[in-house]
Amino acid sequence: MRRKLLFLIFLLPLVGAEPAGYRYWSAADLKGYAKTLAPKMSAQKFANERIGDFGNHYALAVHREGTGDAELHENDADLMFISSGSATLVIGGSIKDSKQTAPGEQRGPSIVGGSKQKLAPGDVVHVPSKTAHQVMLDPATQITYLVVKVRD
């Protein structure tokens, strides 16, 4: 009987434990990033915070109140989950006056020849690696989203 009791004492803390690498963000958590990131915005009206690392991928909370640079990631795909606000994603084409800003990262002021996709809360977008993309905002608008960066 004593052995069973000891077994239960040591087993109970393991029951219901979250697996390694598990992470949950509620809808309220994601919407809350609009408030916590807004005071941290750059001159380009952009702020982000790395909110999880998981080996070959990581998560960023992003808040924008202005149009971002066009960008292309050689080795990372972007999986974007829109939580609040709206924007237009320009996807494909090529980056005008592209410059390497970090290893495997290209940026520039705009995209030539891309197509446009409106973004709204609840939308999910996958941008493959090696694909030019740019998040554009209308004046007096904002957008907050979660990005999962997945290494190829």
C-alpha positions in Angstrom: 0.0 0.0 0.0 2.8 2.4 0.9 4.4 1.8 -2.5 1.2 2.7 -4.3 0.9 5.9 -2.2 4.5 7.0 -3.0 3.8 6.2 -6.7 0.7 8.5 -6.7 2.6 11.3 -4.9 5.3 11.3 -7.5 2.9 10.8 -10.4 0.3 13.4 -9.6 2.5 16.4 -10.4 3.1 14.9 -13.9 -0.7 14.6 -14.7 -1.9 17.6 -16.6 1.6 19.0 -17.2 2.0 20.8 -20.5 4.4 19.2 -23.0 7.8 20.8 -23.6 7.4 23.6 -26.2 3.7 24.0 -25.7 2.5 27.6 -25.8 -1.0 29.1 -25.8 -2.0 32.7 -26.6 -5.6 33.7 -26.1 -7.4 36.1 -28.4 -7.2 38.6 -25.6 -3.5 38.1 -25.3 -3.0 38.8 -29.0 -5.3 41.9 -29.0 -3.4 43.1 -25.9 -0.2 43.5 -28.0 -1.7 46.5 -29.7 -1.6 48.3 -26.4 1.7 47.0 -25.1 3.6 47.5 -28.4 2.2 50.9 -29.4 4.4 52.9 -27.1 7.5 51.0 -28.4 7.0 51.9 -32.1 9.9 53.0 -34.3 10.0 56.0 -36.6 8.3 53.8 -39.2 5.4 53.2 -36.8 6.4 49.6 -36.3 7.0 47.5 -33.1 7.4 43.8 -32.5 8.2 41.4 -29.7 9.6 37.9 -29.9 7.1 35.9 -27.8 8.2 32.3 -28.4 11.2 30.2 -29.6 10.6 26.7 -30.8 13.7 25.4 -32.6 13.1 25.8 -36.3 10.5 28.5 -35.8 9.6 31.4 -33.6 6.7 33.7 -33.0 6.5 37.5 -33.1 3.8 39.8 -32.0 3.7 42.8 -34.4 1.9 46.1 -34.3 1.9 48.6 -37.1 0.5 52.1 -37.5 2.3 52.8 -40.8 3.4 51.0 -44.0 6.4 48.8 -43.6 9.3 48.2 -45.9 9.0 45.6 -48.6 10.9 42.5 -47.5 12.1 39.1 -48.7 13.4 36.3 -46.4 15.7 33.8 -48.2 15.3 31.1 -45.5 12.1 31.9 -43.6 8.4 31.6 -44.4 6.0 33.9 -42.6 2.7 32.6 -41.2 0.6 35.6 -40.2 -2.5 35.6 -38.0 -4.3 39.0 -38.0 -5.8 39.8 -34.6 -6.9 43.4 -35.0 -7.0 46.3 -37.5 -6.6 46.1 -41.3 -4.0 46.5 -44.0 -3.2 45.5 -47.5 -0.6 42.9 -48.2 1.4 43.3 -51.4 2.7 39.9 -52.3 5.1 38.7 -55.1 6.8 40.8 -57.7 10.2 42.3 -56.9 11.5 44.8 -54.4 12.4 48.2 -55.8 16.0 49.3 -54.8 16.4 46.1 -52.8 19.3 46.1 -50.2 20.5 43.3 -48.0 19.9 44.3 -44.4 21.0 41.1 -42.7 22.1 37.6 -43.9 19.3 36.2 -46.0 17.2 39.4 -45.6 16.3 41.9 -48.4 14.4 45.2 -47.9 13.4 48.1 -50.0 10.8 50.9 -50.2 8.2 49.2 -52.4 7.2 46.2 -54.6 7.0 46.3 -58.3 4.5 43.9 -60.0 3.0 42.3 -56.9 -0.7 41.5 -56.2 -2.8 42.9 -53.3 -4.7 41.1 -50.6 -6.8 42.9 -48.0 -6.2 41.8 -44.4 -8.7 41.8 -41.5 -9.1 40.2 -38.1 -9.2 36.4 -38.3 -7.3 36.2 -41.6 -4.4 33.9 -41.9 -1.7 34.3 -44.5 1.3 32.1 -45.5 4.2 33.9 -47.2 6.7 31.4 -48.6 10.4 32.1 -48.3 12.0 33.9 -51.2 8.8 35.9 -51.8 8.6 39.7 -51.7 5.9 41.1 -49.4 4.9 44.4 -47.9 2.2 45.3 -45.3 0.6 48.6 -46.4 -1.7 50.7 -44.2 -4.1 53.4 -45.1 -3.7 56.7 -43.1 -5.0 56.6 -39.5 -5.2 52.8 -39.5 -3.4 50.1 -37.5 -2.9 46.4 -37.6 -1.8 43.9 -35.0 -0.8 40.3 -35.9 1.1 37.3 -34.8 3.9 36.0 -37.2 5.3 32.5 -37.0 8.7 32.6 -38.8 9.5 29.1 -40.0 13.0 28.2 -41.1 13.2 26.3 -44.4 
